[in-house]
Amino acid sequence: MIEAVGLTKRYGERVAVDQLSFTVRPGQVTGFLGPNGAGKSTTMRMILGLDTPTGGRVTIGGKPFRQLDNPMREVGALLDAKAIHGGRSAYHHLLCLAQTNNLPKRRVGEVSLIAWAM
């Protein structure tokens, strides 16, 4: 479960995320919708431990992302579609991630089915 409580991020005077709270239950595929500057990417970066919240907290299974023993088995995220190798299909990108992170090949098909169902 991903849980954010009072999540806030400020860059100087600018507030990017303001007191955001939500829960994502296991097995749910979740996305953020909103206009540019709404705080979607900033929220994702805080979930993944890439940015530190100014206030509040976000946990995955009760722990901050950086404290997860094997984060690739807990969270899947794509922040920038340009991060995928241009010569690979989505399936082969996921297969490469699975192989390099000791994940079973069957998970590639499982998460591919979830993504197509959206």
A tleap script that builds the chain and sets N, CA, C and O, in Angstrom:
source leaprc.protein.ff14SB
mol = sequence {
  NMET ILE GLU ALA VAL GLY LEU THR LYS ARG
  TYR GLY GLU ARG VAL ALA VAL ASP GLN LEU
  SER PHE THR VAL ARG PRO GLY GLN VAL THR
  GLY PHE LEU GLY PRO ASN GLY ALA GLY LYS
  SER THR THR MET ARG MET ILE LEU GLY LEU
  ASP THR PRO THR GLY GLY ARG VAL THR ILE
  GLY GLY LYS PRO PHE ARG GLN LEU ASP ASN
  PRO MET ARG GLU VAL GLY ALA LEU LEU ASP
  ALA LYS ALA ILE HIE GLY GLY ARG SER ALA
  TYR HIE HIE LEU LEU CYS LEU ALA GLN THR
  ASN ASN LEU PRO LYS ARG ARG VAL GLY GLU
  VAL SER LEU ILE ALA TRP ALA CMET
}
set mol.1.N position { 0.847 -1.172 0.000 }
set mol.1.CA position { 0.000 0.000 0.000 }
set mol.1.C position { 0.894 1.237 0.000 }
set mol.1.O position { 1.888 1.303 0.724 }
set mol.2.N position { 0.527 2.200 -0.815 }
set mol.2.CA position { 1.212 3.498 -0.831 }
set mol.2.C position { 0.329 4.468 -0.077 }
set mol.2.O position { -0.859 4.604 -0.366 }
set mol.3.N position { 0.923 5.138 0.893 }
set mol.3.CA position { 0.152 6.089 1.694 }
set mol.3.C position { 0.906 7.408 1.794 }
set mol.3.O position { 2.067 7.449 2.200 }
set mol.4.N position { 0.228 8.477 1.420 }
set mol.4.CA position { 0.759 9.832 1.575 }
set mol.4.C position { -0.118 10.552 2.587 }
set mol.4.O position { -1.346 10.493 2.522 }
set mol.5.N position { 0.535 11.235 3.523 }
set mol.5.CA position { -0.185 11.966 4.561 }
set mol.5.C position { 0.397 13.374 4.643 }
set mol.5.O position { 1.559 13.554 5.007 }
set mol.6.N position { -0.418 14.367 4.303 }
set mol.6.CA position { 0.016 15.763 4.404 }
set mol.6.C position { 1.237 16.083 3.567 }
set mol.6.O position { 2.032 16.949 3.933 }
set mol.7.N position { 1.395 15.394 2.445 }
set mol.7.CA position { 2.588 15.541 1.607 }
set mol.7.C position { 2.664 16.949 1.027 }
set mol.7.O position { 1.727 17.421 0.384 }
set mol.8.N position { 3.784 17.606 1.262 }
set mol.8.CA position { 3.992 18.978 0.812 }
set mol.8.C position { 5.389 19.112 0.242 }
set mol.8.O position { 6.340 18.533 0.766 }
set mol.9.N position { 5.512 19.887 -0.847 }
set mol.9.CA position { 6.821 20.186 -1.415 }
set mol.9.C position { 6.836 21.633 -1.852 }
set mol.9.O position { 5.999 22.073 -2.640 }
set mol.10.N position { 7.808 22.369 -1.323 }
set mol.10.CA position { 8.003 23.772 -1.677 }
set mol.10.C position { 9.369 23.930 -2.336 }
set mol.10.O position { 10.343 23.284 -1.950 }
set mol.11.N position { 9.414 24.787 -3.319 }
set mol.11.CA position { 10.672 25.213 -3.942 }
set mol.11.C position { 10.754 26.712 -3.703 }
set mol.11.O position { 10.206 27.504 -4.470 }
set mol.12.N position { 11.439 27.094 -2.636 }
set mol.12.CA position { 11.469 28.501 -2.257 }
set mol.12.C position { 10.072 28.967 -1.885 }
set mol.12.O position { 9.445 28.398 -0.992 }
set mol.13.N position { 9.582 29.993 -2.559 }
set mol.13.CA position { 8.240 30.531 -2.303 }
set mol.13.C position { 7.138 29.715 -2.989 }
set mol.13.O position { 5.968 29.800 -2.616 }
set mol.14.N position { 7.524 28.929 -3.990 }
set mol.14.CA position { 6.544 28.191 -4.804 }
set mol.14.C position { 6.143 26.875 -4.133 }
set mol.14.O position { 7.000 26.087 -3.731 }
set mol.15.N position { 4.848 26.650 -4.018 }
set mol.15.CA position { 4.319 25.401 -3.455 }
set mol.15.C position { 3.931 24.500 -4.627 }
set mol.15.O position { 3.028 24.827 -5.397 }
set mol.16.N position { 4.622 23.363 -4.754 }
set mol.16.CA position { 4.342 22.427 -5.847 }
set mol.16.C position { 3.277 21.410 -5.448 }
set mol.16.O position { 2.435 21.035 -6.264 }
set mol.17.N position { 3.314 20.967 -4.202 }
set mol.17.CA position { 2.340 20.019 -3.655 }
set mol.17.C position { 1.975 20.535 -2.274 }
set mol.17.O position { 2.851 20.883 -1.483 }
set mol.18.N position { 0.665 20.586 -1.981 }
set mol.18.CA position { 0.213 21.212 -0.744 }
set mol.18.C position { -0.712 20.286 0.045 }
set mol.18.O position { -1.884 20.130 -0.300 }
set mol.19.N position { -0.184 19.675 1.101 }
set mol.19.CA position { -0.979 18.873 2.039 }
set mol.19.C position { -1.762 17.739 1.355 }
set mol.19.O position { -2.938 17.527 1.651 }
set mol.20.N position { -1.109 17.019 0.447 }
set mol.20.CA position { -1.750 15.937 -0.293 }
set mol.20.C position { -1.785 14.658 0.541 }
set mol.20.O position { -0.765 14.239 1.088 }
set mol.21.N position { -2.945 14.050 0.633 }
set mol.21.CA position { -3.102 12.777 1.330 }
set mol.21.C position { -3.883 11.821 0.446 }
set mol.21.O position { -4.901 12.197 -0.136 }
set mol.22.N position { -3.407 10.579 0.342 }
set mol.22.CA position { -4.109 9.552 -0.429 }
set mol.22.C position { -3.566 8.185 -0.048 }
set mol.22.O position { -2.506 8.064 0.566 }
set mol.23.N position { -4.323 7.153 -0.430 }
set mol.23.CA position { -3.917 5.769 -0.218 }
set mol.23.C position { -4.135 5.013 -1.517 }
set mol.23.O position { -5.187 5.136 -2.143 }
set mol.24.N position { -3.139 4.227 -1.923 }
set mol.24.CA position { -3.257 3.339 -3.072 }
set mol.24.C position { -3.136 1.923 -2.542 }
set mol.24.O position { -2.095 1.540 -2.008 }
set mol.25.N position { -4.183 1.159 -2.687 }
set mol.25.CA position { -4.214 -0.212 -2.174 }
set mol.25.C position { -3.458 -1.156 -3.098 }
set mol.25.O position { -3.356 -0.893 -4.296 }
set mol.26.N position { -2.925 -2.250 -2.562 }
set mol.26.CA position { -2.188 -3.229 -3.382 }
set mol.26.C position { -3.028 -3.719 -4.565 }
set mol.26.O position { -4.228 -3.965 -4.441 }
set mol.27.N position { -2.370 -3.849 -5.697 }
set mol.27.CA position { -3.031 -4.349 -6.893 }
set mol.27.C position { -3.711 -3.286 -7.727 }
set mol.27.O position { -4.170 -3.582 -8.830 }
set mol.28.N position { -3.791 -2.061 -7.243 }
set mol.28.CA position { -4.408 -0.982 -8.002 }
set mol.28.C position { -3.370 -0.323 -8.899 }
set mol.28.O position { -2.244 -0.065 -8.473 }
set mol.29.N position { -3.748 -0.056 -10.124 }
set mol.29.CA position { -2.932 0.753 -11.013 }
set mol.29.C position { -3.464 2.170 -10.895 }
set mol.29.O position { -4.660 2.407 -11.068 }
set mol.30.N position { -2.586 3.105 -10.605 }
set mol.30.CA position { -3.014 4.473 -10.306 }
set mol.30.C position { -2.222 5.460 -11.143 }
set mol.30.O position { -1.019 5.294 -11.341 }
set mol.31.N position { -2.893 6.474 -11.627 }
set mol.31.CA position { -2.225 7.537 -12.358 }
set mol.31.C position { -2.672 8.885 -11.834 }
set mol.31.O position { -3.705 8.993 -11.173 }
set mol.32.N position { -1.897 9.904 -12.128 }
set mol.32.CA position { -2.234 11.267 -11.736 }
set mol.32.C position { -2.617 12.050 -12.984 }
set mol.32.O position { -1.915 12.002 -13.994 }
set mol.33.N position { -3.722 12.763 -12.913 }
set mol.33.CA position { -4.173 13.600 -14.014 }
set mol.33.C position { -4.223 15.048 -13.553 }
set mol.33.O position { -4.585 15.331 -12.411 }
set mol.34.N position { -3.865 15.951 -14.433 }
set mol.34.CA position { -3.940 17.366 -14.112 }
set mol.34.C position { -3.100 18.174 -15.081 }
set mol.34.O position { -2.297 17.617 -15.829 }
set mol.35.N position { -3.281 19.473 -15.069 }
set mol.35.CA position { -2.527 20.332 -15.989 }
set mol.35.C position { -1.049 20.418 -15.603 }
set mol.35.O position { -0.650 20.030 -14.505 }
set mol.36.N position { -0.259 20.930 -16.528 }
set mol.36.CA position { 1.153 21.179 -16.231 }
set mol.36.C position { 1.264 22.031 -14.977 }
set mol.36.O position { 0.516 22.993 -14.799 }
set mol.37.N position { 2.194 21.674 -14.117 }
set mol.37.CA position { 2.416 22.445 -12.900 }
set mol.37.C position { 1.522 22.059 -11.736 }
set mol.37.O position { 1.562 22.703 -10.688 }
set mol.38.N position { 0.712 21.015 -11.902 }
set mol.38.CA position { -0.220 20.616 -10.840 }
set mol.38.C position { 0.457 19.817 -9.722 }
set mol.38.O position { -0.145 19.613 -8.668 }
set mol.39.N position { 1.694 19.361 -9.931 }
set mol.39.CA position { 2.415 18.622 -8.904 }
set mol.39.C position { 2.459 17.112 -9.115 }
set mol.39.O position { 2.869 16.373 -8.220 }
set mol.40.N position { 2.042 16.651 -10.286 }
set mol.40.CA position { 2.015 15.210 -10.557 }
set mol.40.C position { 3.412 14.594 -10.485 }
set mol.40.O position { 3.634 13.639 -9.741 }
set mol.41.N position { 4.333 15.129 -11.240 }
set mol.41.CA position { 5.702 14.587 -11.266 }
set mol.41.C position { 6.389 14.758 -9.921 }
set mol.41.O position { 7.113 13.868 -9.475 }
set mol.42.N position { 6.170 15.879 -9.282 }
set mol.42.CA position { 6.765 16.114 -7.963 }
set mol.42.C position { 6.270 15.075 -6.966 }
set mol.42.O position { 7.053 14.563 -6.166 }
set mol.43.N position { 4.976 14.758 -7.007 }
set mol.43.CA position { 4.423 13.737 -6.116 }
set mol.43.C position { 5.073 12.389 -6.382 }
set mol.43.O position { 5.477 11.696 -5.449 }
set mol.44.N position { 5.176 12.014 -7.658 }
set mol.44.CA position { 5.813 10.735 -8.005 }
set mol.44.C position { 7.263 10.705 -7.534 }
set mol.44.O position { 7.728 9.687 -7.021 }
set mol.45.N position { 7.973 11.803 -7.703 }
set mol.45.CA position { 9.375 11.867 -7.282 }
set mol.45.C position { 9.503 11.708 -5.761 }
set mol.45.O position { 10.461 11.106 -5.275 }
set mol.46.N position { 8.545 12.244 -5.022 }
set mol.46.CA position { 8.574 12.069 -3.564 }
set mol.46.C position { 8.243 10.629 -3.180 }
set mol.46.O position { 8.849 10.086 -2.256 }
set mol.47.N position { 7.291 10.004 -3.873 }
set mol.47.CA position { 6.975 8.599 -3.597 }
set mol.47.C position { 8.218 7.744 -3.787 }
set mol.47.O position { 8.493 6.851 -2.986 }
set mol.48.N position { 8.975 8.019 -4.855 }
set mol.48.CA position { 10.144 7.213 -5.205 }
set mol.48.C position { 11.422 7.652 -4.510 }
set mol.48.O position { 12.497 7.131 -4.807 }
set mol.49.N position { 11.322 8.601 -3.592 }
set mol.49.CA position { 12.499 9.033 -2.843 }
set mol.49.C position { 13.480 9.868 -3.637 }
set mol.49.O position { 14.618 10.052 -3.207 }
set mol.50.N position { 13.065 10.383 -4.794 }
set mol.50.CA position { 13.947 11.213 -5.613 }
set mol.50.C position { 13.945 12.665 -5.152 }
set mol.50.O position { 14.922 13.385 -5.355 }
set mol.51.N position { 12.853 13.093 -4.536 }
set mol.51.CA position { 12.741 14.419 -3.910 }
set mol.51.C position { 12.307 14.218 -2.468 }
set mol.51.O position { 11.533 13.308 -2.171 }
set mol.52.N position { 12.794 15.050 -1.584 }
set mol.52.CA position { 12.428 14.984 -0.166 }
set mol.52.C position { 11.261 15.923 0.099 }
set mol.52.O position { 11.320 17.099 -0.260 }
set mol.53.N position { 10.200 15.418 0.724 }
set mol.53.CA position { 9.068 16.307 1.039 }
set mol.53.C position { 9.487 17.426 1.984 }
set mol.53.O position { 10.341 17.229 2.849 }
set mol.54.N position { 8.889 18.589 1.818 }
set mol.54.CA position { 9.060 19.693 2.755 }
set mol.54.C position { 8.268 19.397 4.020 }
set mol.54.O position { 8.669 19.775 5.121 }
set mol.55.N position { 7.130 18.711 3.850 }
set mol.55.CA position { 6.287 18.340 4.971 }
set mol.55.C position { 5.532 17.065 4.663 }
set mol.55.O position { 5.401 16.678 3.501 }
set mol.56.N position { 5.046 16.427 5.676 }
set mol.56.CA position { 4.287 15.199 5.514 }
set mol.56.C position { 5.191 14.003 5.268 }
set mol.56.O position { 6.409 14.068 5.435 }
set mol.57.N position { 4.552 12.902 4.862 }
set mol.57.CA position { 5.331 11.684 4.625 }
set mol.57.C position { 4.634 10.826 3.580 }
set mol.57.O position { 3.429 10.941 3.358 }
set mol.58.N position { 5.408 9.979 2.954 }
set mol.58.CA position { 4.862 9.000 2.021 }
set mol.58.C position { 5.579 7.678 2.273 }
set mol.58.O position { 6.805 7.624 2.374 }
set mol.59.N position { 4.780 6.607 2.374 }
set mol.59.CA position { 5.353 5.286 2.642 }
set mol.59.C position { 4.786 4.261 1.663 }
set mol.59.O position { 3.707 4.432 1.095 }
set mol.60.N position { 5.547 3.206 1.493 }
set mol.60.CA position { 5.153 2.065 0.675 }
set mol.60.C position { 5.272 0.843 1.574 }
set mol.60.O position { 6.366 0.475 2.003 }
set mol.61.N position { 4.151 0.229 1.849 }
set mol.61.CA position { 4.170 -0.895 2.783 }
set mol.61.C position { 4.656 -0.482 4.156 }
set mol.61.O position { 5.257 -1.277 4.878 }
set mol.62.N position { 4.393 0.775 4.516 }
set mol.62.CA position { 4.777 1.278 5.828 }
set mol.62.C position { 6.189 1.826 5.937 }
set mol.62.O position { 6.594 2.287 7.004 }
set mol.63.N position { 6.954 1.781 4.827 }
set mol.63.CA position { 8.334 2.272 4.838 }
set mol.63.C position { 8.544 3.313 3.747 }
set mol.63.O position { 7.904 3.249 2.697 }
set mol.64.N position { 9.434 4.270 3.985 }
set mol.64.CA position { 9.830 5.155 2.888 }
set mol.64.C position { 10.509 4.332 1.784 }
set mol.64.O position { 11.137 3.313 2.075 }
set mol.65.N position { 10.390 4.759 0.540 }
set mol.65.CA position { 10.960 4.033 -0.598 }
set mol.65.C position { 12.415 3.641 -0.358 }
set mol.65.O position { 12.816 2.514 -0.649 }
set mol.66.N position { 13.195 4.564 0.169 }
set mol.66.CA position { 14.642 4.323 0.367 }
set mol.66.C position { 14.931 3.217 1.369 }
set mol.66.O position { 16.049 2.703 1.411 }
set mol.67.N position { 13.949 2.843 2.175 }
set mol.67.CA position { 14.149 1.785 3.170 }
set mol.67.C position { 13.623 0.428 2.712 }
set mol.67.O position { 13.727 -0.549 3.453 }
set mol.68.N position { 13.065 0.350 1.512 }
set mol.68.CA position { 12.564 -0.922 1.005 }
set mol.68.C position { 13.732 -1.849 0.699 }
set mol.68.O position { 14.733 -1.422 0.125 }
set mol.69.N position { 13.606 -3.109 1.079 }
set mol.69.CA position { 14.670 -4.081 0.844 }
set mol.69.C position { 14.878 -4.352 -0.646 }
set mol.69.O position { 16.016 -4.448 -1.106 }
set mol.70.N position { 13.791 -4.473 -1.394 }
set mol.70.CA position { 13.868 -4.755 -2.816 }
set mol.70.C position { 12.794 -3.936 -3.532 }
set mol.70.O position { 11.724 -4.459 -3.843 }
set mol.71.N position { 13.071 -2.651 -3.798 }
set mol.71.CA position { 12.036 -1.753 -4.311 }
set mol.71.C position { 11.409 -2.194 -5.631 }
set mol.71.O position { 10.232 -1.915 -5.862 }
set mol.72.N position { 12.150 -2.868 -6.498 }
set mol.72.CA position { 11.580 -3.303 -7.776 }
set mol.72.C position { 10.481 -4.343 -7.584 }
set mol.72.O position { 9.673 -4.557 -8.487 }
set mol.73.N position { 10.441 -4.980 -6.445 }
set mol.73.CA position { 9.381 -5.948 -6.154 }
set mol.73.C position { 8.179 -5.276 -5.486 }
set mol.73.O position { 7.150 -5.915 -5.270 }
set mol.74.N position { 8.308 -4.011 -5.164 }
set mol.74.CA position { 7.255 -3.284 -4.470 }
set mol.74.C position { 6.542 -2.251 -5.347 }
set mol.74.O position { 5.328 -2.078 -5.242 }
set mol.75.N position { 7.299 -1.564 -6.212 }
set mol.75.CA position { 6.759 -0.427 -6.950 }
set mol.75.C position { 7.236 -0.462 -8.394 }
set mol.75.O position { 8.401 -0.742 -8.674 }
set mol.76.N position { 6.314 -0.175 -9.302 }
set mol.76.CA position { 6.673 0.028 -10.697 }
set mol.76.C position { 6.251 1.424 -11.097 }
set mol.76.O position { 5.105 1.814 -10.873 }
set mol.77.N position { 7.159 2.181 -11.686 }
set mol.77.CA position { 6.841 3.555 -12.063 }
set mol.77.C position { 7.622 3.947 -13.307 }
set mol.77.O position { 8.754 3.509 -13.509 }
set mol.78.N position { 7.012 4.768 -14.125 }
set mol.78.CA position { 7.676 5.333 -15.289 }
set mol.78.C position { 7.411 6.830 -15.265 }
set mol.78.O position { 6.291 7.278 -15.513 }
set mol.79.N position { 8.446 7.595 -14.966 }
set mol.79.CA position { 8.284 9.050 -14.863 }
set mol.79.C position { 8.432 9.750 -16.202 }
set mol.79.O position { 7.873 10.827 -16.409 }
set mol.80.N position { 9.178 9.149 -17.106 }
set mol.80.CA position { 9.428 9.797 -18.394 }
set mol.80.C position { 9.514 8.723 -19.470 }
set mol.80.O position { 10.414 7.884 -19.443 }
set mol.81.N position { 8.596 8.746 -20.402 }
set mol.81.CA position { 8.570 7.727 -21.460 }
set mol.81.C position { 9.840 7.758 -22.302 }
set mol.81.O position { 10.160 6.771 -22.965 }
set mol.82.N position { 10.566 8.866 -22.290 }
set mol.82.CA position { 11.824 8.959 -23.038 }
set mol.82.C position { 12.908 8.090 -22.409 }
set mol.82.O position { 13.956 7.866 -23.015 }
set mol.83.N position { 12.659 7.600 -21.195 }
set mol.83.CA position { 13.647 6.775 -20.504 }
set mol.83.C position { 13.716 5.358 -21.065 }
set mol.83.O position { 14.639 4.609 -20.744 }
set mol.84.N position { 12.761 4.991 -21.889 }
set mol.84.CA position { 12.747 3.658 -22.498 }
set mol.84.C position { 13.644 3.666 -23.729 }
set mol.84.O position { 13.606 4.607 -24.522 }
set mol.85.N position { 14.443 2.628 -23.889 }
set mol.85.CA position { 15.310 2.481 -25.053 }
set mol.85.C position { 14.456 2.530 -26.321 }
set mol.85.O position { 13.488 1.778 -26.444 }
set mol.86.N position { 14.799 3.391 -27.246 }
set mol.86.CA position { 13.997 3.595 -28.450 }
set mol.86.C position { 13.827 2.376 -29.334 }
set mol.86.O position { 12.861 2.295 -30.093 }
set mol.87.N position { 14.749 1.422 -29.251 }
set mol.87.CA position { 14.677 0.229 -30.086 }
set mol.87.C position { 13.946 -0.929 -29.436 }
set mol.87.O position { 13.878 -2.015 -30.013 }
set mol.88.N position { 13.400 -0.723 -28.254 }
set mol.88.CA position { 12.721 -1.801 -27.534 }
set mol.88.C position { 11.224 -1.555 -27.449 }
set mol.88.O position { 10.766 -0.418 -27.331 }
set mol.89.N position { 10.482 -2.636 -27.513 }
set mol.89.CA position { 9.047 -2.550 -27.253 }
set mol.89.C position { 8.853 -2.413 -25.746 }
set mol.89.O position { 9.786 -2.628 -24.972 }
set mol.90.N position { 7.642 -2.056 -25.337 }
set mol.90.CA position { 7.342 -1.974 -23.900 }
set mol.90.C position { 7.580 -3.328 -23.233 }
set mol.90.O position { 8.127 -3.399 -22.133 }
set mol.91.N position { 7.165 -4.396 -23.906 }
set mol.91.CA position { 7.363 -5.746 -23.356 }
set mol.91.C position { 8.842 -6.012 -23.110 }
set mol.91.O position { 9.216 -6.484 -22.036 }
set mol.92.N position { 9.689 -5.713 -24.100 }
set mol.92.CA position { 11.116 -5.988 -23.945 }
set mol.92.C position { 11.778 -5.062 -22.919 }
set mol.92.O position { 12.750 -5.449 -22.271 }
set mol.93.N position { 11.259 -3.854 -22.774 }
set mol.93.CA position { 11.766 -2.969 -21.719 }
set mol.93.C position { 11.482 -3.588 -20.348 }
set mol.93.O position { 12.363 -3.648 -19.491 }
set mol.94.N position { 10.243 -4.049 -20.153 }
set mol.94.CA position { 9.884 -4.691 -18.886 }
set mol.94.C position { 10.667 -5.982 -18.670 }
set mol.94.O position { 11.069 -6.283 -17.546 }
set mol.95.N position { 10.884 -6.741 -19.735 }
set mol.95.CA position { 11.656 -7.978 -19.628 }
set mol.95.C position { 13.081 -7.686 -19.172 }
set mol.95.O position { 13.622 -8.396 -18.323 }
set mol.96.N position { 13.683 -6.657 -19.726 }
set mol.96.CA position { 15.042 -6.261 -19.315 }
set mol.96.C position { 15.060 -5.876 -17.835 }
set mol.96.O position { 15.963 -6.284 -17.104 }
set mol.97.N position { 14.080 -5.101 -17.391 }
set mol.97.CA position { 13.999 -4.730 -15.974 }
set mol.97.C position { 13.849 -5.970 -15.097 }
set mol.97.O position { 14.486 -6.080 -14.050 }
set mol.98.N position { 13.004 -6.900 -15.530 }
set mol.98.CA position { 12.794 -8.131 -14.754 }
set mol.98.C position { 14.091 -8.929 -14.664 }
set mol.98.O position { 14.467 -9.383 -13.583 }
set mol.99.N position { 14.770 -9.101 -15.786 }
set mol.99.CA position { 15.995 -9.906 -15.800 }
set mol.99.C position { 17.102 -9.282 -14.959 }
set mol.99.O position { 17.835 -10.000 -14.278 }
set mol.100.N position { 17.234 -7.975 -14.994 }
set mol.100.CA position { 18.310 -7.326 -14.254 }
set mol.100.C position { 17.996 -7.140 -12.774 }
set mol.100.O position { 18.862 -6.746 -11.994 }
set mol.101.N position { 16.747 -7.428 -12.391 }
set mol.101.CA position { 16.358 -7.278 -10.991 }
set mol.101.C position { 15.864 -8.585 -10.376 }
set mol.101.O position { 15.204 -8.590 -9.337 }
set mol.102.N position { 16.200 -9.694 -11.039 }
set mol.102.CA position { 15.885 -11.026 -10.513 }
set mol.102.C position { 14.388 -11.222 -10.253 }
set mol.102.O position { 13.983 -11.815 -9.253 }
set mol.103.N position { 13.585 -10.707 -11.182 }
set mol.103.CA position { 12.140 -10.878 -11.099 }
set mol.103.C position { 11.718 -11.972 -12.075 }
set mol.103.O position { 12.333 -12.117 -13.132 }
set mol.104.N position { 10.690 -12.739 -11.748 }
set mol.104.CA position { 10.260 -13.805 -12.651 }
set mol.104.C position { 9.688 -13.248 -13.961 }
set mol.104.O position { 9.006 -12.223 -13.967 }
set mol.105.N position { 9.975 -13.938 -15.061 }
set mol.105.CA position { 9.519 -13.502 -16.386 }
set mol.105.C position { 7.992 -13.392 -16.436 }
set mol.105.O position { 7.466 -12.551 -17.165 }
set mol.106.N position { 7.282 -14.215 -15.686 }
set mol.106.CA position { 5.816 -14.174 -15.708 }
set mol.106.C position { 5.274 -12.806 -15.297 }
set mol.106.O position { 4.183 -12.424 -15.720 }
set mol.107.N position { 6.030 -12.058 -14.473 }
set mol.107.CA position { 5.565 -10.729 -14.037 }
set mol.107.C position { 5.456 -9.765 -15.206 }
set mol.107.O position { 4.627 -8.855 -15.180 }
set mol.108.N position { 6.288 -9.953 -16.242 }
set mol.108.CA position { 6.229 -9.068 -17.413 }
set mol.108.C position { 4.855 -9.174 -18.058 }
set mol.108.O position { 4.233 -8.157 -18.365 }
set mol.109.N position { 4.381 -10.391 -18.263 }
set mol.109.CA position { 3.053 -10.587 -18.835 }
set mol.109.C position { 1.960 -10.065 -17.929 }
set mol.109.O position { 0.983 -9.486 -18.403 }
set mol.110.N position { 2.115 -10.263 -16.631 }
set mol.110.CA position { 1.093 -9.800 -15.683 }
set mol.110.C position { 0.955 -8.288 -15.692 }
set mol.110.O position { -0.160 -7.769 -15.754 }
set mol.111.N position { 2.062 -7.579 -15.632 }
set mol.111.CA position { 1.961 -6.114 -15.606 }
set mol.111.C position { 1.606 -5.571 -16.978 }
set mol.111.O position { 0.995 -4.506 -17.073 }
set mol.112.N position { 1.971 -6.270 -18.038 }
set mol.112.CA position { 1.574 -5.840 -19.379 }
set mol.112.C position { 0.065 -5.921 -19.533 }
set mol.112.O position { -0.548 -5.033 -20.125 }
set mol.113.N position { -0.535 -6.974 -19.008 }
set mol.113.CA position { -1.996 -7.123 -19.067 }
set mol.113.C position { -2.689 -6.017 -18.282 }
set mol.113.O position { -3.715 -5.496 -18.718 }
set mol.114.N position { -2.142 -5.658 -17.139 }
set mol.114.CA position { -2.725 -4.584 -16.324 }
set mol.114.C position { -2.680 -3.266 -17.086 }
set mol.114.O position { -3.665 -2.529 -17.112 }
set mol.115.N position { -1.549 -2.967 -17.704 }
set mol.115.CA position { -1.402 -1.713 -18.432 }
set mol.115.C position { -2.365 -1.651 -19.618 }
set mol.115.O position { -2.940 -0.597 -19.888 }
set mol.116.N position { -2.548 -2.761 -20.326 }
set mol.116.CA position { -3.450 -2.766 -21.483 }
set mol.116.C position { -4.907 -2.656 -21.053 }
set mol.116.O position { -5.746 -2.170 -21.812 }
set mol.117.N position { -5.206 -3.100 -19.853 }
set mol.117.CA position { -6.597 -3.050 -19.379 }
set mol.117.C position { -7.041 -1.640 -19.014 }
set mol.117.O position { -8.237 -1.382 -18.882 }
set mol.118.N position { -6.104 -0.739 -18.853 }
set mol.118.CA position { -6.446 0.625 -18.439 }
set mol.118.C position { -7.092 1.407 -19.560 }
set mol.118.O position { -7.442 2.573 -19.378 }
savepdb mol mol.pdb
quit
